[in-house]
């Protein structure tokens, strides 16, 4: 524990900066994950919509 208060303060500041950078990286990864999930959800919604439209079209065609 032979550190001076200035050395301790500098070490704390370095740790704070490193943690800030890690938080920024993780935040970016979360945002990317959310975007991927949104795109995937939109694709699934489009497929479901197309399937429902196809089923309704087939039913109307059969009822004629």
CHARMM-style PDB file with segment names, atoms N, HN, CA, C and O in Angstrom:
ATOM      1  N   UNK     1       0.827  -1.202   0.000  1.00  0.00      PROA
ATOM      2  CA  UNK     1       0.000   0.000   0.000  1.00  0.00      PROA
ATOM      3  C   UNK     1       0.864   1.255   0.000  1.00  0.00      PROA
ATOM      4  O   UNK     1       0.495   2.259   0.610  1.00  0.00      PROA
ATOM      5  N   UNK     2       1.984   1.211  -0.662  1.00  0.00      PROA
ATOM      6  HN  UNK     2       2.283   0.396  -1.158  1.00  0.00      PROA
ATOM      7  CA  UNK     2       2.879   2.338  -0.672  1.00  0.00      PROA
ATOM      8  C   UNK     2       2.517   3.383  -1.714  1.00  0.00      PROA
ATOM      9  O   UNK     2       3.380   4.159  -2.125  1.00  0.00      PROA
ATOM     10  N   UNK     3       1.283   3.423  -2.145  1.00  0.00      PROA
ATOM     11  HN  UNK     3       0.582   2.792  -1.812  1.00  0.00      PROA
ATOM     12  CA  UNK     3       0.890   4.373  -3.181  1.00  0.00      PROA
ATOM     13  C   UNK     3       0.518   5.710  -2.561  1.00  0.00      PROA
ATOM     14  O   UNK     3      -0.021   5.793  -1.457  1.00  0.00      PROA
ATOM     15  N   UNK     4       0.824   6.728  -3.305  1.00  0.00      PROA
ATOM     16  HN  UNK     4       1.261   6.661  -4.201  1.00  0.00      PROA
ATOM     17  CA  UNK     4       0.430   8.073  -2.873  1.00  0.00      PROA
ATOM     18  C   UNK     4      -1.013   8.309  -3.295  1.00  0.00      PROA
ATOM     19  O   UNK     4      -1.529   7.617  -4.173  1.00  0.00      PROA
ATOM     20  N   UNK     5      -1.660   9.279  -2.675  1.00  0.00      PROA
ATOM     21  HN  UNK     5      -1.241   9.841  -1.962  1.00  0.00      PROA
ATOM     22  CA  UNK     5      -3.042   9.592  -3.076  1.00  0.00      PROA
ATOM     23  C   UNK     5      -3.157   9.927  -4.566  1.00  0.00      PROA
ATOM     24  O   UNK     5      -4.166   9.610  -5.196  1.00  0.00      PROA
ATOM     25  N   UNK     6      -2.137  10.560  -5.124  1.00  0.00      PROA
ATOM     26  HN  UNK     6      -1.318  10.817  -4.613  1.00  0.00      PROA
ATOM     27  CA  UNK     6      -2.171  10.912  -6.553  1.00  0.00      PROA
ATOM     28  C   UNK     6      -2.114   9.656  -7.420  1.00  0.00      PROA
ATOM     29  O   UNK     6      -2.793   9.577  -8.445  1.00  0.00      PROA
ATOM     30  N   UNK     7      -1.312   8.681  -7.017  1.00  0.00      PROA
ATOM     31  HN  UNK     7      -0.761   8.745  -6.185  1.00  0.00      PROA
ATOM     32  CA  UNK     7      -1.222   7.430  -7.764  1.00  0.00      PROA
ATOM     33  C   UNK     7      -2.536   6.658  -7.692  1.00  0.00      PROA
ATOM     34  O   UNK     7      -2.996   6.084  -8.679  1.00  0.00      PROA
ATOM     35  N   UNK     8      -3.120   6.658  -6.516  1.00  0.00      PROA
ATOM     36  HN  UNK     8      -2.747   7.124  -5.713  1.00  0.00      PROA
ATOM     37  CA  UNK     8      -4.420   5.985  -6.352  1.00  0.00      PROA
ATOM     38  C   UNK     8      -5.463   6.664  -7.226  1.00  0.00      PROA
ATOM     39  O   UNK     8      -6.248   5.994  -7.897  1.00  0.00      PROA
ATOM     40  N   UNK     9      -5.472   7.989  -7.219  1.00  0.00      PROA
ATOM     41  HN  UNK     9      -4.834   8.533  -6.674  1.00  0.00      PROA
ATOM     42  CA  UNK     9      -6.433   8.739  -8.032  1.00  0.00      PROA
ATOM     43  C   UNK     9      -6.220   8.462  -9.517  1.00  0.00      PROA
ATOM     44  O   UNK     9      -7.189   8.309 -10.260  1.00  0.00      PROA
ATOM     45  N   UNK    10      -4.965   8.396  -9.956  1.00  0.00      PROA
ATOM     46  HN  UNK    10      -4.178   8.521  -9.352  1.00  0.00      PROA
ATOM     47  CA  UNK    10      -4.668   8.109 -11.359  1.00  0.00      PROA
ATOM     48  C   UNK    10      -5.130   6.701 -11.729  1.00  0.00      PROA
ATOM     49  O   UNK    10      -5.666   6.486 -12.817  1.00  0.00      PROA
ATOM     50  N   UNK    11      -4.925   5.756 -10.834  1.00  0.00      PROA
ATOM     51  HN  UNK    11      -4.490   5.930  -9.951  1.00  0.00      PROA
ATOM     52  CA  UNK    11      -5.361   4.382 -11.080  1.00  0.00      PROA
ATOM     53  C   UNK    11      -6.885   4.288 -11.165  1.00  0.00      PROA
ATOM     54  O   UNK    11      -7.432   3.579 -12.009  1.00  0.00      PROA
ATOM     55  N   UNK    12      -7.544   5.004 -10.290  1.00  0.00      PROA
ATOM     56  HN  UNK    12      -7.100   5.580  -9.604  1.00  0.00      PROA
ATOM     57  CA  UNK    12      -9.015   5.034 -10.320  1.00  0.00      PROA
ATOM     58  C   UNK    12      -9.497   5.628 -11.640  1.00  0.00      PROA
ATOM     59  O   UNK    12     -10.441   5.115 -12.241  1.00  0.00      PROA
ATOM     60  N   UNK    13      -8.866   6.691 -12.089  1.00  0.00      PROA
ATOM     61  HN  UNK    13      -8.099   7.107 -11.600  1.00  0.00      PROA
ATOM     62  CA  UNK    13      -9.259   7.332 -13.345  1.00  0.00      PROA
ATOM     63  C   UNK    13      -9.027   6.400 -14.534  1.00  0.00      PROA
ATOM     64  O   UNK    13      -9.855   6.346 -15.443  1.00  0.00      PROA
ATOM     65  N   UNK    14      -7.923   5.675 -14.540  1.00  0.00      PROA
ATOM     66  HN  UNK    14      -7.250   5.719 -13.801  1.00  0.00      PROA
ATOM     67  CA  UNK    14      -7.655   4.721 -15.613  1.00  0.00      PROA
ATOM     68  C   UNK    14      -8.708   3.614 -15.625  1.00  0.00      PROA
ATOM     69  O   UNK    14      -9.186   3.205 -16.683  1.00  0.00      PROA
ATOM     70  N   UNK    15      -9.055   3.144 -14.441  1.00  0.00      PROA
ATOM     71  HN  UNK    15      -8.666   3.477 -13.582  1.00  0.00      PROA
ATOM     72  CA  UNK    15     -10.081   2.103 -14.338  1.00  0.00      PROA
ATOM     73  C   UNK    15     -11.421   2.622 -14.837  1.00  0.00      PROA
ATOM     74  O   UNK    15     -12.147   1.919 -15.541  1.00  0.00      PROA
ATOM     75  N   UNK    16     -11.740   3.847 -14.471  1.00  0.00      PROA
ATOM     76  HN  UNK    16     -11.150   4.418 -13.900  1.00  0.00      PROA
ATOM     77  CA  UNK    16     -13.001   4.465 -14.896  1.00  0.00      PROA
ATOM     78  C   UNK    16     -13.054   4.581 -16.411  1.00  0.00      PROA
ATOM     79  O   UNK    16     -14.080   4.279 -17.021  1.00  0.00      PROA
ATOM     80  N   UNK    17     -11.958   5.015 -17.022  1.00  0.00      PROA
ATOM     81  HN  UNK    17     -11.125   5.260 -16.527  1.00  0.00      PROA
ATOM     82  CA  UNK    17     -11.911   5.150 -18.479  1.00  0.00      PROA
ATOM     83  C   UNK    17     -12.041   3.792 -19.164  1.00  0.00      PROA
ATOM     84  O   UNK    17     -12.750   3.661 -20.162  1.00  0.00      PROA
ATOM     85  N   UNK    18     -11.357   2.783 -18.627  1.00  0.00      PROA
ATOM     86  HN  UNK    18     -10.781   2.889 -17.817  1.00  0.00      PROA
ATOM     87  CA  UNK    18     -11.439   1.440 -19.212  1.00  0.00      PROA
ATOM     88  C   UNK    18     -12.862   0.898 -19.120  1.00  0.00      PROA
ATOM     89  O   UNK    18     -13.371   0.306 -20.072  1.00  0.00      PROA
ATOM     90  N   UNK    19     -13.494   1.101 -17.980  1.00  0.00      PROA
ATOM     91  HN  UNK    19     -13.081   1.581 -17.206  1.00  0.00      PROA
ATOM     92  CA  UNK    19     -14.877   0.634 -17.820  1.00  0.00      PROA
ATOM     93  C   UNK    19     -15.818   1.385 -18.757  1.00  0.00      PROA
ATOM     94  O   UNK    19     -16.741   0.795 -19.318  1.00  0.00      PROA
ATOM     95  N   UNK    20     -15.585   2.678 -18.925  1.00  0.00      PROA
ATOM     96  HN  UNK    20     -14.835   3.158 -18.469  1.00  0.00      PROA
ATOM     97  CA  UNK    20     -16.412   3.464 -19.846  1.00  0.00      PROA
ATOM     98  C   UNK    20     -16.321   2.941 -21.268  1.00  0.00      PROA
ATOM     99  O   UNK    20     -17.325   2.847 -21.974  1.00  0.00      PROA
ATOM    100  N   UNK    21     -15.098   2.598 -21.685  1.00  0.00      PROA
ATOM    101  HN  UNK    21     -14.282   2.674 -21.112  1.00  0.00      PROA
ATOM    102  CA  UNK    21     -14.922   2.054 -23.036  1.00  0.00      PROA
ATOM    103  C   UNK    21     -15.629   0.711 -23.185  1.00  0.00      PROA
ATOM    104  O   UNK    21     -16.249   0.439 -24.213  1.00  0.00      PROA
ATOM    105  N   UNK    22     -15.532  -0.127 -22.154  1.00  0.00      PROA
ATOM    106  HN  UNK    22     -15.028   0.094 -21.319  1.00  0.00      PROA
ATOM    107  CA  UNK    22     -16.201  -1.432 -22.211  1.00  0.00      PROA
ATOM    108  C   UNK    22     -17.713  -1.269 -22.266  1.00  0.00      PROA
ATOM    109  O   UNK    22     -18.393  -2.004 -22.984  1.00  0.00      PROA
ATOM    110  N   UNK    23     -18.240  -0.315 -21.516  1.00  0.00      PROA
ATOM    111  HN  UNK    23     -17.688   0.281 -20.933  1.00  0.00      PROA
ATOM    112  CA  UNK    23     -19.681  -0.057 -21.542  1.00  0.00      PROA
ATOM    113  C   UNK    23     -20.104   0.416 -22.925  1.00  0.00      PROA
ATOM    114  O   UNK    23     -21.154   0.012 -23.425  1.00  0.00      PROA
ATOM    115  N   UNK    24     -19.295   1.270 -23.550  1.00  0.00      PROA
ATOM    116  HN  UNK    24     -18.442   1.599 -23.144  1.00  0.00      PROA
ATOM    117  CA  UNK    24     -19.611   1.746 -24.901  1.00  0.00      PROA
ATOM    118  C   UNK    24     -19.646   0.591 -25.903  1.00  0.00      PROA
ATOM    119  O   UNK    24     -20.536   0.521 -26.751  1.00  0.00      PROA
ATOM    120  N   UNK    25     -18.668  -0.314 -25.798  1.00  0.00      PROA
ATOM    121  HN  UNK    25     -17.945  -0.257 -25.110  1.00  0.00      PROA
ATOM    122  CA  UNK    25     -18.622  -1.467 -26.698  1.00  0.00      PROA
ATOM    123  C   UNK    25     -19.856  -2.347 -26.489  1.00  0.00      PROA
ATOM    124  O   UNK    25     -20.502  -2.761 -27.452  1.00  0.00      PROA
ATOM    125  N   UNK    26     -20.174  -2.628 -25.229  1.00  0.00      PROA
ATOM    126  HN  UNK    26     -19.649  -2.292 -24.447  1.00  0.00      PROA
ATOM    127  CA  UNK    26     -21.332  -3.474 -24.933  1.00  0.00      PROA
ATOM    128  C   UNK    26     -22.625  -2.810 -25.392  1.00  0.00      PROA
ATOM    129  O   UNK    26     -23.529  -3.480 -25.892  1.00  0.00      PROA
ATOM    130  N   UNK    27     -22.711  -1.517 -25.224  1.00  0.00      PROA
ATOM    131  HN  UNK    27     -21.977  -0.972 -24.818  1.00  0.00      PROA
ATOM    132  CA  UNK    27     -23.894  -0.783 -25.673  1.00  0.00      PROA
ATOM    133  C   UNK    27     -24.072  -0.917 -27.185  1.00  0.00      PROA
ATOM    134  O   UNK    27     -25.182  -1.129 -27.673  1.00  0.00      PROA
ATOM    135  N   UNK    28     -22.970  -0.790 -27.914  1.00  0.00      PROA
ATOM    136  HN  UNK    28     -22.069  -0.618 -27.518  1.00  0.00      PROA
ATOM    137  CA  UNK    28     -23.036  -0.958 -29.369  1.00  0.00      PROA
ATOM    138  C   UNK    28     -23.458  -2.360 -29.763  1.00  0.00      PROA
ATOM    139  O   UNK    28     -24.227  -2.540 -30.706  1.00  0.00      PROA
ATOM    140  N   UNK    29     -22.956  -3.353 -29.042  1.00  0.00      PROA
ATOM    141  HN  UNK    29     -22.331  -3.207 -28.275  1.00  0.00      PROA
ATOM    142  CA  UNK    29     -23.332  -4.737 -29.344  1.00  0.00      PROA
ATOM    143  C   UNK    29     -24.814  -4.971 -29.074  1.00  0.00      PROA
ATOM    144  O   UNK    29     -25.481  -5.680 -29.827  1.00  0.00      PROA
ATOM    145  N   UNK    30     -25.324  -4.382 -28.010  1.00  0.00      PROA
ATOM    146  HN  UNK    30     -24.782  -3.806 -27.398  1.00  0.00      PROA
ATOM    147  CA  UNK    30     -26.753  -4.530 -27.699  1.00  0.00      PROA
ATOM    148  C   UNK    30     -27.588  -3.881 -28.785  1.00  0.00      PROA
ATOM    149  O   UNK    30     -28.586  -4.448 -29.229  1.00  0.00      PROA
ATOM    150  N   UNK    31     -27.185  -2.694 -29.216  1.00  0.00      PROA
ATOM    151  HN  UNK    31     -26.373  -2.233 -28.856  1.00  0.00      PROA
ATOM    152  CA  UNK    31     -27.928  -2.000 -30.278  1.00  0.00      PROA
ATOM    153  C   UNK    31     -27.939  -2.825 -31.559  1.00  0.00      PROA
ATOM    154  O   UNK    31     -28.963  -2.917 -32.236  1.00  0.00      PROA
ATOM    155  N   UNK    32     -26.789  -3.429 -31.893  1.00  0.00      PROA
ATOM    156  HN  UNK    32     -25.957  -3.354 -31.343  1.00  0.00      PROA
ATOM    157  CA  UNK    32     -26.721  -4.279 -33.088  1.00  0.00      PROA
ATOM    158  C   UNK    32     -27.643  -5.485 -32.939  1.00  0.00      PROA
ATOM    159  O   UNK    32     -28.330  -5.869 -33.886  1.00  0.00      PROA
ATOM    160  N   UNK    33     -27.655  -6.075 -31.759  1.00  0.00      PROA
ATOM    161  HN  UNK    33     -27.096  -5.763 -30.990  1.00  0.00      PROA
ATOM    162  CA  UNK    33     -28.526  -7.225 -31.508  1.00  0.00      PROA
ATOM    163  C   UNK    33     -29.989  -6.868 -31.647  1.00  0.00      PROA
ATOM    164  O   UNK    33     -30.777  -7.640 -32.192  1.00  0.00      PROA
ATOM    165  N   UNK    34     -30.347  -5.706 -31.157  1.00  0.00      PROA
ATOM    166  HN  UNK    34     -29.706  -5.078 -30.715  1.00  0.00      PROA
ATOM    167  CA  UNK    34     -31.741  -5.250 -31.265  1.00  0.00      PROA
ATOM    168  C   UNK    34     -32.110  -5.050 -32.725  1.00  0.00      PROA
ATOM    169  O   UNK    34     -33.204  -5.429 -33.144  1.00  0.00      PROA
ATOM    170  N   UNK    35     -31.216  -4.462 -33.501  1.00  0.00      PROA
ATOM    171  HN  UNK    35     -30.327  -4.155 -33.161  1.00  0.00      PROA
ATOM    172  CA  UNK    35     -31.492  -4.244 -34.929  1.00  0.00      PROA
ATOM    173  C   UNK    35     -31.659  -5.575 -35.664  1.00  0.00      PROA
ATOM    174  O   UNK    35     -32.547  -5.722 -36.504  1.00  0.00      PROA
ATOM    175  N   UNK    36     -30.807  -6.530 -35.343  1.00  0.00      PROA
ATOM    176  HN  UNK    36     -30.086  -6.411 -34.660  1.00  0.00      PROA
ATOM    177  CA  UNK    36     -30.915  -7.852 -35.965  1.00  0.00      PROA
ATOM    178  C   UNK    36     -32.251  -8.486 -35.600  1.00  0.00      PROA
ATOM    179  O   UNK    36     -32.917  -9.073 -36.453  1.00  0.00      PROA
ATOM    180  N   UNK    37     -32.640  -8.369 -34.346  1.00  0.00      PROA
ATOM    181  HN  UNK    37     -32.099  -7.892 -33.654  1.00  0.00      PROA
ATOM    182  CA  UNK    37     -33.916  -8.943 -33.904  1.00  0.00      PROA
ATOM    183  C   UNK    37     -35.094  -8.262 -34.593  1.00  0.00      PROA
ATOM    184  O   UNK    37     -36.059  -8.920 -34.981  1.00  0.00      PROA
ATOM    185  N   UNK    38     -35.011  -6.942 -34.742  1.00  0.00      PROA
ATOM    186  HN  UNK    38     -34.227  -6.407 -34.427  1.00  0.00      PROA
ATOM    187  CA  UNK    38     -36.086  -6.212 -35.432  1.00  0.00      PROA
ATOM    188  C   UNK    38     -36.222  -6.691 -36.872  1.00  0.00      PROA
ATOM    189  O   UNK    38     -37.327  -6.953 -37.348  1.00  0.00      PROA
ATOM    190  N   UNK    39     -35.088  -6.805 -37.560  1.00  0.00      PROA
ATOM    191  HN  UNK    39     -34.191  -6.592 -37.173  1.00  0.00      PROA
ATOM    192  CA  UNK    39     -35.120  -7.242 -38.955  1.00  0.00      PROA
ATOM    193  C   UNK    39     -35.680  -8.651 -39.058  1.00  0.00      PROA
ATOM    194  O   UNK    39     -36.478  -8.944 -39.948  1.00  0.00      PROA
ATOM    195  N   UNK    40     -35.263  -9.518 -38.152  1.00  0.00      PROA
ATOM    196  HN  UNK    40     -34.614  -9.280 -37.430  1.00  0.00      PROA
ATOM    197  CA  UNK    40     -35.770 -10.889 -38.157  1.00  0.00      PROA
ATOM    198  C   UNK    40     -37.259 -10.923 -37.887  1.00  0.00      PROA
ATOM    199  O   UNK    40     -37.997 -11.682 -38.515  1.00  0.00      PROA
ATOM    200  N   UNK    41     -37.694 -10.104 -36.957  1.00  0.00      PROA
ATOM    201  HN  UNK    41     -37.094  -9.488 -36.446  1.00  0.00      PROA
ATOM    202  CA  UNK    41     -39.122 -10.024 -36.639  1.00  0.00      PROA
ATOM    203  C   UNK    41     -39.935  -9.519 -37.812  1.00  0.00      PROA
ATOM    204  O   UNK    41     -41.040  -9.997 -38.068  1.00  0.00      PROA
ATOM    205  N   UNK    42     -39.386  -8.555 -38.521  1.00  0.00      PROA
ATOM    206  HN  UNK    42     -38.488  -8.167 -38.314  1.00  0.00      PROA
ATOM    207  CA  UNK    42     -40.093  -8.023 -39.688  1.00  0.00      PROA
ATOM    208  C   UNK    42     -40.194  -9.078 -40.784  1.00  0.00      PROA
ATOM    209  O   UNK    42     -41.218  -9.170 -41.460  1.00  0.00      PROA
ATOM    210  N   UNK    43     -39.149  -9.868 -40.963  1.00  0.00      PROA
ATOM    211  HN  UNK    43     -38.317  -9.792 -40.413  1.00  0.00      PROA
ATOM    212  CA  UNK    43     -39.188 -10.933 -41.966  1.00  0.00      PROA
ATOM    213  C   UNK    43     -40.246 -11.963 -41.604  1.00  0.00      PROA
ATOM    214  O   UNK    43     -41.026 -12.389 -42.455  1.00  0.00      PROA
ATOM    215  N   UNK    44     -40.269 -12.359 -40.342  1.00  0.00      PROA
ATOM    216  HN  UNK    44     -39.635 -12.013 -39.651  1.00  0.00      PROA
ATOM    217  CA  UNK    44     -41.259 -13.343 -39.889  1.00  0.00      PROA
ATOM    218  C   UNK    44     -42.664 -12.788 -40.062  1.00  0.00      PROA
ATOM    219  O   UNK    44     -43.562 -13.496 -40.519  1.00  0.00      PROA
ATOM    220  N   UNK    45     -42.858 -11.527 -39.698  1.00  0.00      PROA
ATOM    221  HN  UNK    45     -42.129 -10.953 -39.327  1.00  0.00      PROA
ATOM    222  CA  UNK    45     -44.181 -10.913 -39.843  1.00  0.00      PROA
ATOM    223  C   UNK    45     -44.594 -10.887 -41.311  1.00  0.00      PROA
ATOM    224  O   UNK    45     -45.755 -11.139 -41.631  1.00  0.00      PROA
ATOM    225  N   UNK    46     -43.670 -10.589 -42.191  1.00  0.00      PROA
ATOM    226  HN  UNK    46     -42.726 -10.384 -41.931  1.00  0.00      PROA
ATOM    227  CA  UNK    46     -43.979 -10.571 -43.622  1.00  0.00      PROA
ATOM    228  C   UNK    46     -44.341 -11.948 -44.137  1.00  0.00      PROA
ATOM    229  O   UNK    46     -45.263 -12.093 -44.940  1.00  0.00      PROA
ATOM    230  N   UNK    47     -43.622 -12.956 -43.681  1.00  0.00      PROA
ATOM    231  HN  UNK    47     -42.873 -12.838 -43.029  1.00  0.00      PROA
ATOM    232  CA  UNK    47     -43.919 -14.334 -44.102  1.00  0.00      PROA
ATOM    233  C   UNK    47     -45.288 -14.765 -43.599  1.00  0.00      PROA
ATOM    234  O   UNK    47     -46.066 -15.369 -44.337  1.00  0.00      PROA
ATOM    235  N   UNK    48     -45.580 -14.453 -42.341  1.00  0.00      PROA
ATOM    236  HN  UNK    48     -44.949 -13.961 -41.741  1.00  0.00      PROA
ATOM    237  CA  UNK    48     -46.890 -14.814 -41.769  1.00  0.00      PROA
ATOM    238  C   UNK    48     -48.001 -14.105 -42.530  1.00  0.00      PROA
ATOM    239  O   UNK    48     -49.021 -14.716 -42.848  1.00  0.00      PROA
ATOM    240  N   UNK    49     -47.815 -12.827 -42.822  1.00  0.00      PROA
ATOM    241  HN  UNK    49     -46.986 -12.331 -42.563  1.00  0.00      PROA
ATOM    242  CA  UNK    49     -48.824 -12.071 -43.563  1.00  0.00      PROA
ATOM    243  C   UNK    49     -49.055 -12.687 -44.940  1.00  0.00      PROA
ATOM    244  O   UNK    49     -50.197 -12.839 -45.375  1.00  0.00      PROA
ATOM    245  N   UNK    50     -47.978 -13.036 -45.617  1.00  0.00      PROA
ATOM    246  HN  UNK    50     -47.051 -12.912 -45.264  1.00  0.00      PROA
ATOM    247  CA  UNK    50     -48.098 -13.640 -46.940  1.00  0.00      PROA
ATOM    248  C   UNK    50     -48.797 -14.990 -46.861  1.00  0.00      PROA
ATOM    249  O   UNK    50     -49.610 -15.318 -47.725  1.00  0.00      PROA
ATOM    250  N   UNK    51     -48.489 -15.774 -45.835  1.00  0.00      PROA
ATOM    251  HN  UNK    51     -47.829 -15.508 -45.133  1.00  0.00      PROA
ATOM    252  CA  UNK    51     -49.130 -17.081 -45.672  1.00  0.00      PROA
ATOM    253  C   UNK    51     -50.621 -16.930 -45.417  1.00  0.00      PROA
ATOM    254  O   UNK    51     -51.430 -17.658 -45.993  1.00  0.00      PROA
ATOM    255  N   UNK    52     -50.985 -15.991 -44.560  1.00  0.00      PROA
ATOM    256  HN  UNK    52     -50.329 -15.400 -44.092  1.00  0.00      PROA
ATOM    257  CA  UNK    52     -52.409 -15.761 -44.271  1.00  0.00      PROA
ATOM    258  C   UNK    52     -53.120 -15.288 -45.528  1.00  0.00      PROA
ATOM    259  O   UNK    52     -54.228 -15.741 -45.818  1.00  0.00      PROA
ATOM    260  N   UNK    53     -52.509 -14.393 -46.270  1.00  0.00      PROA
ATOM    261  HN  UNK    53     -51.610 -14.024 -46.035  1.00  0.00      PROA
ATOM    262  CA  UNK    53     -53.117 -13.907 -47.514  1.00  0.00      PROA
ATOM    263  C   UNK    53     -53.295 -15.050 -48.506  1.00  0.00      PROA
ATOM    264  O   UNK    53     -54.314 -15.121 -49.193  1.00  0.00      PROA
ATOM    265  N   UNK    54     -52.316 -15.940 -48.587  1.00  0.00      PROA
ATOM    266  HN  UNK    54     -51.488 -15.882 -48.030  1.00  0.00      PROA
ATOM    267  CA  UNK    54     -52.412 -17.079 -49.495  1.00  0.00      PROA
ATOM    268  C   UNK    54     -53.532 -18.014 -49.082  1.00  0.00      PROA
ATOM    269  O   UNK    54     -54.286 -18.490 -49.931  1.00  0.00      PROA
ATOM    270  N   UNK    55     -53.653 -18.286 -47.781  1.00  0.00      PROA
ATOM    271  HN  UNK    55     -53.040 -17.900 -47.092  1.00  0.00      PROA
ATOM    272  CA  UNK    55     -54.715 -19.172 -47.290  1.00  0.00      PROA
ATOM    273  C   UNK    55     -56.079 -18.562 -47.586  1.00  0.00      PROA
ATOM    274  O   UNK    55     -56.988 -19.269 -48.021  1.00  0.00      PROA
ATOM    275  N   UNK    56     -56.233 -17.273 -47.360  1.00  0.00      PROA
ATOM    276  HN  UNK    56     -55.495 -16.699 -47.007  1.00  0.00      PROA
ATOM    277  CA  UNK    56     -57.514 -16.617 -47.641  1.00  0.00      PROA
ATOM    278  C   UNK    56     -57.825 -16.641 -49.135  1.00  0.00      PROA
ATOM    279  O   UNK    56     -58.978 -16.822 -49.525  1.00  0.00      PROA
ATOM    280  N   UNK    57     -56.815 -16.462 -49.963  1.00  0.00      PROA
ATOM    281  HN  UNK    57     -55.878 -16.315 -49.646  1.00  0.00      PROA
ATOM    282  CA  UNK    57     -57.031 -16.499 -51.408  1.00  0.00      PROA
ATOM    283  C   UNK    57     -57.456 -17.897 -51.843  1.00  0.00      PROA
ATOM    284  O   UNK    57     -58.347 -18.037 -52.681  1.00  0.00      PROA
ATOM    285  N   UNK    58     -56.836 -18.925 -51.291  1.00  0.00      PROA
ATOM    286  HN  UNK    58     -56.112 -18.812 -50.610  1.00  0.00      PROA
ATOM    287  CA  UNK    58     -57.202 -20.304 -51.635  1.00  0.00      PROA
ATOM    288  C   UNK    58     -58.634 -20.591 -51.191  1.00  0.00      PROA
ATOM    289  O   UNK    58     -59.389 -21.221 -51.932  1.00  0.00      PROA
ATOM    290  N   UNK    59     -59.018 -20.147 -50.012  1.00  0.00      PROA
ATOM    291  HN  UNK    59     -58.405 -19.636 -49.410  1.00  0.00      PROA
ATOM    292  CA  UNK    59     -60.376 -20.364 -49.523  1.00  0.00      PROA
ATOM    293  C   UNK    59     -61.399 -19.674 -50.433  1.00  0.00      PROA
ATOM    294  O   UNK    59     -62.438 -20.250 -50.757  1.00  0.00      PROA
ATOM    295  N   UNK    60     -61.101 -18.450 -50.836  1.00  0.00      PROA
ATOM    296  HN  UNK    60     -60.257 -17.982 -50.573  1.00  0.00      PROA
ATOM    297  CA  UNK    60     -62.030 -17.745 -51.730  1.00  0.00      PROA
ATOM    298  C   UNK    60     -62.131 -18.458 -53.071  1.00  0.00      PROA
ATOM    299  O   UNK    60     -63.221 -18.575 -53.632  1.00  0.00      PROA
ATOM    300  N   UNK    61     -61.005 -18.935 -53.586  1.00  0.00      PROA
ATOM    301  HN  UNK    61     -60.120 -18.840 -53.131  1.00  0.00      PROA
ATOM    302  CA  UNK    61     -61.000 -19.637 -54.851  1.00  0.00      PROA
ATOM    303  C   UNK    61     -61.820 -20.913 -54.755  1.00  0.00      PROA
ATOM    304  O   UNK    61     -62.570 -21.224 -55.680  1.00  0.00      PROA
ATOM    305  N   UNK    62     -61.700 -21.661 -53.664  1.00  0.00      PROA
ATOM    306  HN  UNK    62     -61.090 -21.409 -52.913  1.00  0.00      PROA
ATOM    307  CA  UNK    62     -62.448 -22.901 -53.486  1.00  0.00      PROA
ATOM    308  C   UNK    62     -63.944 -22.662 -53.313  1.00  0.00      PROA
ATOM    309  O   UNK    62     -64.760 -23.487 -53.726  1.00  0.00      PROA
ATOM    310  N   UNK    63     -64.297 -21.550 -52.712  1.00  0.00      PROA
ATOM    311  HN  UNK    63     -63.634 -20.881 -52.377  1.00  0.00      PROA
ATOM    312  CA  UNK    63     -65.721 -21.245 -52.453  1.00  0.00      PROA
ATOM    313  C   UNK    63     -66.463 -20.827 -53.740  1.00  0.00      PROA
ATOM    314  O   UNK    63     -67.692 -20.767 -53.735  1.00  0.00      PROA
ATOM    315  N   UNK    64     -65.770 -20.548 -54.799  1.00  0.00      PROA
ATOM    316  HN  UNK    64     -64.771 -20.596 -54.803  1.00  0.00      PROA
ATOM    317  CA  UNK    64     -66.417 -20.125 -56.043  1.00  0.00      PROA
ATOM    318  C   UNK    64     -66.981 -21.274 -56.750  1.00  0.00      PROA
ATOM    319  OT1 UNK    64     -67.567 -21.113 -57.821  1.00  0.00      PROA
TER     320      UNK     64
END
